[in-house]
Amino acid sequence: MFPEFNVLGISLPAYGLISFVGFIVAVFFGLWLIGKRNISKGDFLSVSIAVGFGVVAGANFLYALTRIGDILDAFASFGEYGSLWEFIEYLYTICGGMVFYGGLYGGLIFGALWSKHKKYSLKDMADVFSVLIPLFHTFGRIGCFFAGCCYGVKAHWGISGRVITADVKESSRRIPIQLIEAFMLICLFLFVLWLFMKKKAEGRLIFIYLLIYAVLRFVLEFFRGDEIRGRFLIFSTSQWISIITLLWVSAYLIVSKIRKQKV
């Protein structure tokens, strides 16, 4: 759509700029939320940095897995590249994307490990980030819409604009699935925030978020048109992760409830 914004004569990538705004909004909102859970600003910012590293690492790692075929082909034809630097540049080109689920679980794992290491209240931290994740993700999906990635399938009633395909950049009328997901994410954010403020399901908000988002993402994937995100059998990579998430979280909650009843 609009891959770049001109700010004071400087061209800035739309996705990066909108995501950065989302990050700032999430941080400031988080600083307000921690007052409801007795978390210090230092502890929150410390965990936020750990989560940030996890998001970048996890998102890039999972994207690379979706391009494993291209990576293996690149190594198989290593001798055809003019130099090692040319080979590295090509690897960066095919592995330079990010997958949300990879970032989500990378951030959660890094945040949990750091919280455990620093002996922070893991449940309180998880509750806060359960609210912030869909808030930040909303900005990310809006950024996707402007950048032309993560687009929907072609439809005569869709929005015409620039999209990035595997090989070229084309302009076609497609379902604005990025904006549809952004709307659902803001609704999810408001719901989890309501639970947070009402002190409902304390210590379990992250599981509520994961369950709801997994269902939303599974359905929305049927309307995605970018094949580059990876596919196995009849489902996309994100649909398989959604299924695993639903099974894992459901099993965890059931087992936890049974153990609590036995105590």
PLY file of the C-alpha trace (Angstrom):
ply
format ascii 1.0
element vertex 263
property float x
property float y
property float z
element edge 262
property int vertex1
property int vertex2
end_header
0.00 0.00 0.00
2.33 2.73 1.31
5.65 0.95 2.03
7.38 4.15 3.08
6.48 7.36 4.91
8.28 10.62 4.27
9.12 12.31 7.58
11.00 15.62 7.31
12.38 14.59 3.96
13.51 11.19 5.22
11.93 8.00 3.86
11.11 5.55 6.64
9.77 2.01 6.17
6.07 1.96 7.08
6.21 -1.36 8.92
9.19 -0.38 11.04
7.78 3.04 11.88
4.31 1.79 12.84
5.77 -1.10 14.84
8.06 1.32 16.69
5.06 3.50 17.57
3.28 0.36 18.79
6.28 -0.55 20.93
6.35 2.90 22.55
2.58 2.80 23.19
2.87 -0.70 24.70
5.75 0.32 26.99
3.96 3.39 28.34
0.74 1.44 28.77
2.69 -1.27 30.54
4.18 1.28 32.93
0.61 2.14 33.92
-0.45 -1.51 34.24
2.41 -2.52 36.55
1.02 -0.22 39.21
-1.93 -2.60 39.45
0.35 -5.58 40.13
3.02 -4.09 42.40
5.79 -4.44 39.80
8.62 -1.91 39.81
9.49 0.04 36.67
13.00 -1.38 36.69
11.75 -4.97 36.84
9.23 -4.35 34.05
11.76 -2.68 31.74
14.28 -5.42 32.48
11.84 -8.13 31.43
10.72 -6.06 28.42
14.28 -6.01 27.10
14.56 -9.79 27.53
11.21 -10.22 25.76
12.39 -7.97 22.94
15.47 -10.10 22.32
13.30 -13.22 22.38
10.82 -11.76 19.91
13.51 -10.93 17.34
15.32 -14.26 17.76
12.16 -16.38 17.71
10.51 -14.54 14.80
13.59 -14.84 12.59
14.26 -18.45 13.58
10.75 -19.63 12.70
10.81 -17.70 9.42
14.09 -19.41 8.52
12.45 -22.78 9.19
9.70 -21.95 6.69
12.46 -21.33 4.09
14.50 -24.42 4.96
14.21 -25.73 1.39
15.70 -22.55 -0.06
18.44 -22.58 2.59
19.44 -26.18 1.76
19.44 -25.35 -1.98
21.71 -22.38 -1.28
24.24 -24.56 0.55
24.03 -27.21 -2.16
24.97 -24.62 -4.81
27.55 -22.82 -2.65
30.21 -23.04 -5.35
28.09 -21.00 -7.76
28.38 -17.83 -5.68
31.11 -15.33 -6.51
32.22 -14.90 -2.91
31.41 -15.84 0.66
29.93 -12.37 1.18
27.57 -12.85 -1.80
26.46 -16.17 -0.31
25.83 -14.55 3.10
23.86 -11.73 1.45
21.64 -14.28 -0.31
21.04 -16.15 2.95
20.09 -12.88 4.60
17.65 -12.15 1.77
15.79 -15.45 2.10
15.94 -15.56 5.91
15.30 -11.89 6.65
11.60 -12.20 7.42
9.77 -12.63 10.70
6.91 -14.89 11.82
4.65 -13.69 14.63
4.27 -17.04 16.38
8.04 -17.42 16.52
8.33 -13.97 18.05
5.48 -14.68 20.48
6.97 -17.85 21.90
10.52 -16.53 21.71
9.46 -13.50 23.75
7.52 -15.58 26.27
10.40 -18.02 26.77
13.05 -15.30 27.17
10.77 -13.28 29.44
9.93 -16.29 31.61
13.58 -17.38 31.92
14.72 -13.86 32.81
11.88 -13.42 35.34
12.79 -16.74 36.94
16.46 -15.80 37.02
15.72 -12.44 38.66
13.07 -14.02 40.94
10.29 -11.74 39.69
6.62 -12.72 40.04
6.14 -14.71 36.85
2.34 -14.71 37.12
2.13 -10.93 37.57
4.52 -10.32 34.68
2.59 -12.73 32.47
-0.69 -10.95 33.26
0.78 -7.60 32.24
2.23 -8.92 28.99
-1.04 -10.71 28.21
-2.56 -7.26 27.82
0.39 -5.72 25.98
0.93 -8.44 23.36
-2.36 -7.95 21.45
-1.95 -4.17 21.77
1.49 -4.23 20.16
0.40 -6.85 17.63
-2.40 -4.55 16.45
0.16 -1.97 15.34
2.21 -4.71 13.72
-0.69 -5.85 11.54
-1.45 -2.28 10.51
2.20 -2.04 9.54
1.82 -5.21 7.46
-1.10 -3.61 5.60
0.93 -0.55 4.67
4.03 -2.58 3.79
2.07 -5.00 1.58
3.02 -8.21 3.38
0.85 -10.87 5.09
-1.87 -10.02 2.57
-5.18 -11.74 1.94
-6.52 -13.78 -0.96
-7.73 -12.06 -4.11
-11.33 -10.83 -3.98
-13.33 -8.47 -6.20
-14.55 -6.58 -3.10
-11.11 -6.29 -1.57
-8.76 -3.32 -1.40
-6.47 -2.67 -4.34
-2.90 -1.97 -3.42
0.73 -3.05 -3.44
1.51 -6.54 -2.18
4.81 -8.37 -1.91
4.80 -11.84 -3.48
7.64 -14.34 -3.41
9.23 -12.97 -6.58
7.70 -9.60 -7.51
5.78 -6.66 -6.14
2.33 -6.49 -7.69
-0.82 -4.46 -7.27
-4.07 -6.41 -6.97
-7.42 -6.32 -5.21
-7.29 -8.49 -2.08
-9.06 -9.05 1.23
-7.47 -6.64 3.76
-6.84 -9.50 6.16
-4.21 -7.46 8.01
-6.78 -4.83 8.99
-9.36 -7.49 9.86
-6.85 -9.14 12.18
-5.89 -5.74 13.63
-9.55 -5.11 14.51
-9.87 -8.53 16.16
-6.64 -7.96 18.06
-7.82 -4.66 19.49
-11.02 -6.42 20.62
-8.89 -9.15 22.23
-6.76 -6.48 23.90
-9.85 -4.79 25.37
-11.21 -8.12 26.62
-7.97 -9.16 28.33
-7.61 -5.64 29.74
-11.12 -5.90 31.20
-10.21 -9.21 32.86
-7.00 -7.65 34.15
-8.75 -4.62 35.66
-11.50 -6.78 37.21
-8.82 -9.10 38.65
-10.38 -12.11 36.99
-8.32 -15.21 36.13
-5.24 -13.71 37.79
-2.11 -15.60 36.83
-3.91 -17.26 33.92
-4.50 -14.37 31.53
-1.68 -15.50 29.26
-3.47 -18.79 28.70
-6.74 -17.04 27.91
-4.95 -14.85 25.40
-3.18 -17.82 23.79
-6.41 -19.83 23.45
-8.42 -17.00 21.90
-5.67 -15.91 19.55
-5.01 -19.47 18.41
-8.65 -19.81 17.32
-8.63 -16.40 15.60
-5.38 -17.09 13.80
-6.44 -20.55 12.66
-9.56 -19.13 10.99
-7.88 -16.03 9.55
-5.18 -18.14 7.89
-7.78 -19.49 5.44
-8.07 -15.95 4.04
-4.32 -15.30 3.76
-2.86 -15.25 0.27
0.90 -15.16 0.88
2.29 -18.65 0.32
5.74 -17.60 1.55
4.63 -18.14 5.17
5.07 -21.90 4.83
2.66 -24.79 4.47
2.57 -28.45 5.49
-0.14 -30.75 4.15
-3.51 -28.96 4.34
-2.60 -26.24 6.87
-0.17 -23.34 7.04
2.68 -23.20 9.56
0.69 -20.83 11.77
-2.38 -23.09 11.69
-0.34 -26.04 12.91
1.11 -23.89 15.69
-2.42 -22.74 16.57
-3.55 -26.36 16.85
-0.55 -27.25 19.04
-1.20 -24.16 21.18
-4.84 -25.10 21.70
-3.97 -28.68 22.66
-1.06 -27.68 24.93
-2.85 -24.87 26.78
-6.06 -26.90 27.18
-4.12 -29.89 28.53
-2.14 -27.67 30.91
-5.26 -25.99 32.32
-7.07 -29.32 32.76
-4.11 -30.95 34.52
-3.63 -27.88 36.73
-7.29 -27.95 37.73
-7.14 -31.66 38.58
-4.02 -31.17 40.69
-5.60 -28.24 42.50
-8.69 -30.29 43.34
-6.53 -33.07 44.79
-4.67 -30.75 47.15
0 1
1 2
2 3
3 4
4 5
5 6
6 7
7 8
8 9
9 10
10 11
11 12
12 13
13 14
14 15
15 16
16 17
17 18
18 19
19 20
20 21
21 22
22 23
23 24
24 25
25 26
26 27
27 28
28 29
29 30
30 31
31 32
32 33
33 34
34 35
35 36
36 37
37 38
38 39
39 40
40 41
41 42
42 43
43 44
44 45
45 46
46 47
47 48
48 49
49 50
50 51
51 52
52 53
53 54
54 55
55 56
56 57
57 58
58 59
59 60
60 61
61 62
62 63
63 64
64 65
65 66
66 67
67 68
68 69
69 70
70 71
71 72
72 73
73 74
74 75
75 76
76 77
77 78
78 79
79 80
80 81
81 82
82 83
83 84
84 85
85 86
86 87
87 88
88 89
89 90
90 91
91 92
92 93
93 94
94 95
95 96
96 97
97 98
98 99
99 100
100 101
101 102
102 103
103 104
104 105
105 106
106 107
107 108
108 109
109 110
110 111
111 112
112 113
113 114
114 115
115 116
116 117
117 118
118 119
119 120
120 121
121 122
122 123
123 124
124 125
125 126
126 127
127 128
128 129
129 130
130 131
131 132
132 133
133 134
134 135
135 136
136 137
137 138
138 139
139 140
140 141
141 142
142 143
143 144
144 145
145 146
146 147
147 148
148 149
149 150
150 151
151 152
152 153
153 154
154 155
155 156
156 157
157 158
158 159
159 160
160 161
161 162
162 163
163 164
164 165
165 166
166 167
167 168
168 169
169 170
170 171
171 172
172 173
173 174
174 175
175 176
176 177
177 178
178 179
179 180
180 181
181 182
182 183
183 184
184 185
185 186
186 187
187 188
188 189
189 190
190 191
191 192
192 193
193 194
194 195
195 196
196 197
197 198
198 199
199 200
200 201
201 202
202 203
203 204
204 205
205 206
206 207
207 208
208 209
209 210
210 211
211 212
212 213
213 214
214 215
215 216
216 217
217 218
218 219
219 220
220 221
221 222
222 223
223 224
224 225
225 226
226 227
227 228
228 229
229 230
230 231
231 232
232 233
233 234
234 235
235 236
236 237
237 238
238 239
239 240
240 241
241 242
242 243
243 244
244 245
245 246
246 247
247 248
248 249
249 250
250 251
251 252
252 253
253 254
254 255
255 256
256 257
257 258
258 259
259 260
260 261
261 262
